[in-house]
């Protein structure tokens, strides 16, 4: 990255100040409208809101998948505004793990190789990537399913594979977008419990969800509405 590496692990994993995100149109669509929000390193937070509230845009901005129109965004100690696209890509690969509702697994590959693919960008030999993938699958309780083809796994198992893939690079932050949205209630509860276990081990986790009941299971719940923070149970407004 073009910016110097932080000398210590930052105490604030994600920081936003007066962040605005607009999309072109007549008139422009303002998806984020002056959001200020901090997530401490080692924290687990639920970002909750209805469809169209801006929560997914927020995830894209803090995940550096999209740039803010204005305001400041800091991720893992880096000022996102000061990084070019190549540096942002390096920031994502080294410090952020993504988990999505749709899993995005390669149907014809084993669980092991789906996870190992999470380190393709490094140029690491396949044998080493598979070794790391084995450890990541063990971490999410799927060591005994590593040789199963993705299509032969249950929905809950596929989401665990996706989480293992997000963890393989040992990211500081995991961003999960509706991680239980395609699962039955039992599998969803299992994934929620896994997220809490990973957080207990020190990973910062931000879960985006429309499910208010699930959000209440988290120690901190941030409600987004019309692109603004409506309520933050961790910070009185």
C-alpha positions as CSV (number, residue, x, y, z in Angstrom):
1,X,0.0,0.0,0.0
2,X,1.1,3.6,-0.6
3,X,0.3,4.6,3.0
4,X,2.7,3.5,5.8
5,X,1.6,0.5,7.8
6,X,0.1,1.4,11.1
7,X,2.7,0.9,13.9
8,X,0.1,-0.7,16.2
9,X,-3.2,-2.4,15.7
10,X,-5.7,0.4,15.7
11,X,-8.2,0.7,18.5
12,X,-10.9,1.8,16.0
13,X,-11.4,-0.8,13.3
14,X,-13.9,1.2,11.3
15,X,-14.5,4.9,11.5
16,X,-16.8,7.2,9.4
17,X,-17.2,10.9,9.8
18,X,-20.1,12.8,8.0
19,X,-20.1,10.3,5.2
20,X,-22.3,11.0,2.2
21,X,-22.8,8.6,-0.7
22,X,-24.7,9.8,-3.8
23,X,-25.5,8.0,-7.0
24,X,-26.0,9.8,-10.2
25,X,-29.6,10.6,-11.3
26,X,-32.1,13.4,-11.7
27,X,-32.2,14.2,-8.9
28,X,-29.1,12.3,-7.4
29,X,-30.0,9.5,-5.0
30,X,-28.4,10.1,-1.6
31,X,-27.9,6.6,-0.1
32,X,-25.9,7.7,2.9
33,X,-26.7,11.1,4.4
34,X,-23.9,12.3,6.7
35,X,-23.2,9.1,8.7
36,X,-20.7,9.2,11.6
37,X,-20.0,5.8,13.2
38,X,-17.1,4.1,15.0
39,X,-16.6,0.3,15.4
40,X,-13.9,-0.6,17.9
41,X,-11.3,-3.3,17.3
42,X,-12.7,-6.6,18.7
43,X,-16.3,-5.4,18.7
44,X,-19.3,-7.2,17.2
45,X,-22.0,-5.0,15.8
46,X,-25.3,-5.5,14.0
47,X,-26.3,-2.8,11.4
48,X,-30.1,-3.2,11.0
49,X,-32.6,-1.4,8.7
50,X,-35.3,-2.1,6.1
51,X,-34.6,-2.5,2.4
52,X,-33.5,0.8,0.9
53,X,-32.3,2.2,4.2
54,X,-28.6,2.5,3.1
55,X,-27.2,-0.4,5.2
56,X,-25.7,-2.3,2.2
57,X,-24.3,0.9,0.8
58,X,-22.6,1.5,4.2
59,X,-21.1,-2.0,4.0
60,X,-19.7,-1.3,0.5
61,X,-18.2,2.0,1.7
62,X,-16.5,0.6,4.8
63,X,-15.5,-2.4,2.9
64,X,-13.8,-0.1,0.3
65,X,-15.8,-1.7,-2.5
66,X,-17.2,1.8,-3.2
67,X,-15.9,5.3,-2.4
68,X,-17.8,7.9,-0.4
69,X,-18.9,11.0,-2.2
70,X,-17.7,13.1,0.8
71,X,-16.7,12.6,4.4
72,X,-13.9,10.5,5.8
73,X,-13.6,6.7,6.1
74,X,-10.9,4.9,8.1
75,X,-10.4,1.2,8.0
76,X,-7.9,-0.8,10.0
77,X,-6.0,2.5,10.7
78,X,-5.9,3.6,7.1
79,X,-7.4,6.8,5.6
80,X,-9.4,5.4,2.7
81,X,-9.5,8.7,0.9
82,X,-5.7,8.8,0.7
83,X,-5.4,5.4,-1.0
84,X,-5.5,4.8,-4.8
85,X,-7.4,1.8,-6.2
86,X,-4.5,-0.6,-6.1
87,X,-3.8,0.3,-2.4
88,X,-7.5,-0.2,-1.6
89,X,-7.4,-3.6,-3.2
90,X,-4.4,-4.5,-1.0
91,X,-6.3,-3.2,2.1
92,X,-9.3,-5.4,1.4
93,X,-7.2,-8.5,0.7
94,X,-5.1,-8.1,3.9
95,X,-7.5,-6.7,6.5
96,X,-11.1,-7.4,5.5
97,X,-13.1,-10.6,5.1
98,X,-16.5,-10.6,3.3
99,X,-19.4,-13.0,3.9
100,X,-22.4,-12.6,1.6
101,X,-26.0,-14.0,1.7
102,X,-25.5,-15.9,-1.6
103,X,-22.3,-17.8,-0.5
104,X,-20.6,-17.4,-3.9
105,X,-19.0,-20.8,-3.9
106,X,-17.8,-22.6,-7.0
107,X,-20.2,-25.5,-7.4
108,X,-17.8,-28.0,-8.8
109,X,-15.0,-27.4,-6.2
110,X,-14.6,-29.0,-2.8
111,X,-15.1,-27.1,0.4
112,X,-11.3,-27.1,0.8
113,X,-10.5,-25.6,-2.6
114,X,-13.3,-23.0,-2.3
115,X,-11.6,-21.8,0.9
116,X,-8.1,-22.0,-0.6
117,X,-9.3,-19.8,-3.5
118,X,-9.6,-17.0,-0.9
119,X,-5.8,-16.7,-1.1
120,X,-5.4,-16.9,-4.9
121,X,-4.4,-13.2,-4.9
122,X,-1.2,-13.9,-2.9
123,X,0.4,-16.2,-5.5
124,X,0.9,-18.7,-2.7
125,X,1.4,-22.4,-3.9
126,X,-1.7,-24.5,-3.8
127,X,-0.3,-26.9,-1.2
128,X,0.2,-24.0,1.2
129,X,-3.2,-22.5,0.5
130,X,-4.8,-25.8,1.2
131,X,-3.0,-26.1,4.5
132,X,-4.4,-22.7,5.5
133,X,-7.8,-23.7,4.2
134,X,-7.8,-26.8,6.3
135,X,-7.1,-24.8,9.4
136,X,-9.9,-22.3,8.5
137,X,-12.4,-25.1,7.9
138,X,-11.5,-26.6,11.3
139,X,-12.1,-23.2,12.9
140,X,-15.7,-23.2,11.6
141,X,-16.3,-26.9,12.5
142,X,-16.1,-28.3,9.0
143,X,-12.8,-30.2,9.0
144,X,-14.7,-33.5,8.2
145,X,-16.4,-32.0,5.2
146,X,-13.4,-30.5,3.4
147,X,-13.4,-33.0,0.5
148,X,-17.2,-32.6,-0.2
149,X,-18.2,-30.8,-3.4
150,X,-20.0,-27.5,-2.6
151,X,-23.3,-28.6,-4.1
152,X,-23.4,-31.6,-1.7
153,X,-23.3,-29.4,1.4
154,X,-26.3,-28.0,3.3
155,X,-27.0,-24.3,3.3
156,X,-25.6,-23.9,6.7
157,X,-22.5,-25.8,5.8
158,X,-22.0,-23.7,2.6
159,X,-22.2,-20.5,4.7
160,X,-19.6,-21.9,7.1
161,X,-17.4,-22.6,4.0
162,X,-17.9,-18.9,3.0
163,X,-17.0,-17.8,6.5
164,X,-13.8,-20.0,6.4
165,X,-12.9,-18.4,3.1
166,X,-13.3,-14.9,4.7
167,X,-11.1,-16.0,7.6
168,X,-8.3,-17.6,5.7
169,X,-6.2,-14.5,5.4
170,X,-6.6,-13.7,9.1
171,X,-8.4,-10.4,8.5
172,X,-8.9,-7.9,11.3
173,X,-12.5,-7.2,10.2
174,X,-15.2,-9.5,8.9
175,X,-18.2,-7.8,7.1
176,X,-21.2,-10.1,6.8
177,X,-24.1,-9.0,4.6
178,X,-27.3,-10.9,5.5
179,X,-25.3,-14.1,6.4
180,X,-28.4,-16.0,7.6
181,X,-30.8,-14.7,4.9
182,X,-30.9,-17.9,2.9
183,X,-30.9,-20.3,5.9
184,X,-33.5,-22.0,8.0
185,X,-33.9,-20.9,11.6
186,X,-31.7,-23.7,13.0
187,X,-28.8,-23.1,10.5
188,X,-29.2,-19.3,11.0
189,X,-28.8,-19.7,14.8
190,X,-25.7,-21.9,14.2
191,X,-24.1,-19.2,12.0
192,X,-24.9,-16.5,14.6
193,X,-23.3,-18.6,17.3
194,X,-20.2,-19.1,15.1
195,X,-20.0,-15.3,14.6
196,X,-20.0,-14.8,18.3
197,X,-17.3,-17.4,18.8
198,X,-15.1,-15.8,16.2
199,X,-15.6,-12.4,17.9
200,X,-14.6,-14.0,21.3
201,X,-11.3,-14.9,19.6
202,X,-10.7,-11.2,18.7
203,X,-12.1,-10.7,15.2
204,X,-14.1,-7.5,14.6
205,X,-17.4,-8.4,13.1
206,X,-20.0,-6.2,11.5
207,X,-23.3,-7.9,10.4
208,X,-25.7,-6.2,8.0
209,X,-29.3,-7.4,8.4
210,X,-32.9,-6.5,8.1
211,X,-33.8,-9.0,10.8
212,X,-34.4,-7.0,14.0
213,X,-34.8,-10.2,16.1
214,X,-31.4,-11.3,15.1
215,X,-29.9,-7.9,15.6
216,X,-31.1,-7.9,19.2
217,X,-28.8,-10.9,19.8
218,X,-25.8,-8.6,19.4
219,X,-24.3,-6.5,22.2
220,X,-24.5,-3.4,20.0
221,X,-27.3,-2.6,17.5
222,X,-27.1,0.3,15.0
223,X,-30.3,1.2,13.2
224,X,-30.0,2.8,9.8
225,X,-33.0,4.6,8.2
226,X,-33.0,6.9,5.1
227,X,-29.2,6.9,5.0
228,X,-28.8,8.1,8.6
229,X,-28.0,6.5,11.9
230,X,-31.4,6.5,13.6
231,X,-30.3,4.7,16.8
232,X,-27.1,3.3,18.2
233,X,-27.4,1.2,21.3
234,X,-23.7,1.6,22.0
235,X,-23.6,5.4,21.6
236,X,-26.4,7.6,23.0
237,X,-27.5,10.0,20.3
